[in-house]
């Protein structure tokens, strides 16, 4: 049995798309200390089958997304970005307590699911970043609609009268 087999079993039992673990948590899972190179070199965490320890996650279709050597943390994510056979996607973060995001993919339209998958591909399966990006873009679009609504419903000055921008400029220039 490989030293990293317990990590394989741990990831296999997760019903989430991503999980952030500290190096100490990984050590607790495998029951031994990580080698010094895991704390010094990003390459140790590379998603390559030439590293026997990487097989612990690669054979389950997981990969490392982000390795923070200074903070001693690693984020694992399913390579597909979605839990196999599940309608809901959960993102756990062990370094921030029990915080999780649940999104029922069945409630999205076909276009919404395609957008989600496209974002997941753009972001290497980082589903937290996918959700953050979707909310950010939705907020910008909403703000644009609100501004358009305000502009279209703003009272109009009678023809020949100065508009509010002109009045503000005149007031500014008079100072």
C-alpha positions in Angstrom: 0.0 0.0 0.0 1.3 3.5 -0.9 2.0 6.0 1.8 -0.6 8.2 0.0 -3.4 5.6 -0.2 -5.2 7.2 2.8 -5.4 10.5 0.8 -6.9 8.6 -2.1 -9.5 7.1 0.2 -10.2 10.5 1.8 -10.8 12.2 -1.6 -12.8 9.3 -2.8 -15.2 9.8 0.1 -15.8 13.5 -0.6 -19.1 14.6 -2.2 -17.6 18.1 -3.0 -16.0 19.5 -6.1 -13.2 21.2 -4.2 -11.5 21.0 -0.9 -8.8 23.1 0.7 -6.5 21.3 3.1 -3.6 22.4 5.2 -0.4 20.4 4.9 -1.0 19.4 8.6 -4.4 18.0 7.6 -2.8 16.1 4.7 -0.3 14.7 7.1 -3.1 13.7 9.5 -4.9 11.9 6.6 -1.8 10.0 5.5 -0.5 9.4 9.0 3.0 10.7 8.5 4.9 13.9 7.7 5.1 15.2 4.2 8.6 15.2 2.8 10.5 18.5 3.1 10.2 19.1 -0.7 6.4 19.3 -0.4 6.9 22.4 1.7 9.6 23.9 -0.5 8.7 23.2 -4.1 5.5 23.8 -6.0 6.5 21.0 -8.4 6.0 18.4 -5.6 2.2 19.1 -5.9 2.2 19.0 -9.8 -0.6 17.0 -11.5 1.7 14.6 -13.2 1.6 10.8 -13.1 5.4 10.7 -13.0 5.1 11.6 -9.3 3.9 8.5 -7.5 2.3 10.5 -4.7 0.3 12.5 -7.3 -1.4 9.2 -8.3 -3.2 9.5 -5.0 -5.4 12.2 -6.4 -5.0 11.8 -10.2 -6.4 8.3 -10.4 -9.7 9.6 -8.9 -9.8 12.5 -11.4 -8.9 15.1 -8.8 -6.1 17.6 -9.2 -4.3 20.3 -7.3 -5.5 23.7 -8.2 -3.7 26.0 -5.9 -0.7 25.4 -3.6 0.2 28.0 -1.1 3.6 27.1 0.2 3.9 30.0 2.6 0.5 29.3 4.1 1.0 25.5 3.8 -2.3 24.9 2.1 -3.4 23.0 -1.0 -6.7 23.1 -2.9 -7.8 19.9 -4.5 -10.6 19.9 -7.1 -12.3 17.3 -9.3 -10.8 17.6 -12.8 -14.3 17.8 -14.2 -15.3 20.6 -11.7 -18.5 18.7 -10.8 -19.2 15.9 -8.4 -20.0 12.7 -10.3 -23.7 11.8 -10.4 -24.8 14.7 -8.2 -27.1 17.6 -9.0 -25.7 19.8 -6.2 -22.2 21.1 -6.1 -20.6 21.7 -2.7 -17.4 23.7 -2.0 -15.8 23.1 1.4 -13.1 25.2 2.9 -11.5 23.7 6.0 -9.4 26.7 6.7 -12.5 28.9 7.1 -14.7 26.7 9.2 -17.9 25.1 7.9 -18.4 27.6 5.0 -19.9 26.0 2.0 -21.7 27.0 -1.1 -24.5 24.8 -2.5 -25.7 25.3 -6.0 -28.3 23.1 -7.5 -27.2 22.7 -11.1 -30.6 21.3 -12.1 -32.2 24.7 -11.4 -30.0 26.3 -14.1 -31.2 26.6 -17.6 -29.3 24.8 -20.3 -27.5 28.1 -21.2 -26.7 28.6 -17.5 -25.2 25.1 -17.2 -23.2 25.7 -20.3 -21.9 29.0 -19.0 -21.0 27.3 -15.7 -19.1 24.6 -17.4 -17.3 27.2 -19.7 -16.3 29.2 -16.6 -15.1 26.0 -14.8 -13.0 25.2 -17.8 -11.6 28.8 -17.9 -10.8 28.6 -14.2 -9.3 25.1 -14.2 -12.3 23.7 -12.3 -12.0 26.2 -9.4 -15.8 26.2 -8.6 -15.4 28.9 -6.0 -13.9 31.2 -8.6 -16.7 30.2 -11.0 -19.4 31.2 -8.5 -17.5 34.5 -7.6 -17.1 35.4 -11.3 -20.8 34.7 -12.0 -21.9 36.8 -9.1 -19.5 39.6 -10.1 -20.7 39.7 -13.7 -24.4 39.5 -12.6 -23.8 42.5 -10.3 -22.2 44.5 -13.1 -25.1 43.7 -15.5 -27.6 44.6 -12.8 -25.9 47.9 -12.1 -26.0 48.7 -15.8 -29.7 47.9 -16.0 -30.4 50.2 -13.0 -28.4 53.0 -14.6 -30.3 52.5 -17.9 -33.6 52.6 -15.9 -32.7 55.8 -14.1 -31.6 57.5 -17.3 -34.7 56.4 -19.2 -37.1 57.5 -16.4 -35.3 60.8 -15.5 -37.4 63.9 -15.9 -36.6 65.8 -19.1 -36.0 69.5 -19.3 -38.2 71.4 -21.7 -36.5 72.1 -25.0 -34.1 75.0 -24.8 -33.7 74.7 -21.0 -30.3 73.6 -19.6 -30.1 70.1 -18.4 -28.8 69.1 -15.0 -25.2 68.5 -16.2 -25.1 72.1 -17.6 -26.5 73.5 -14.4 -23.9 71.6 -12.3 -21.1 72.9 -14.6 -22.4 76.4 -14.4 -22.5 76.2 -10.6 -19.0 74.7 -10.5 -17.6 77.4 -12.8 -19.2 80.2 -10.8 -17.2 79.3 -7.7 
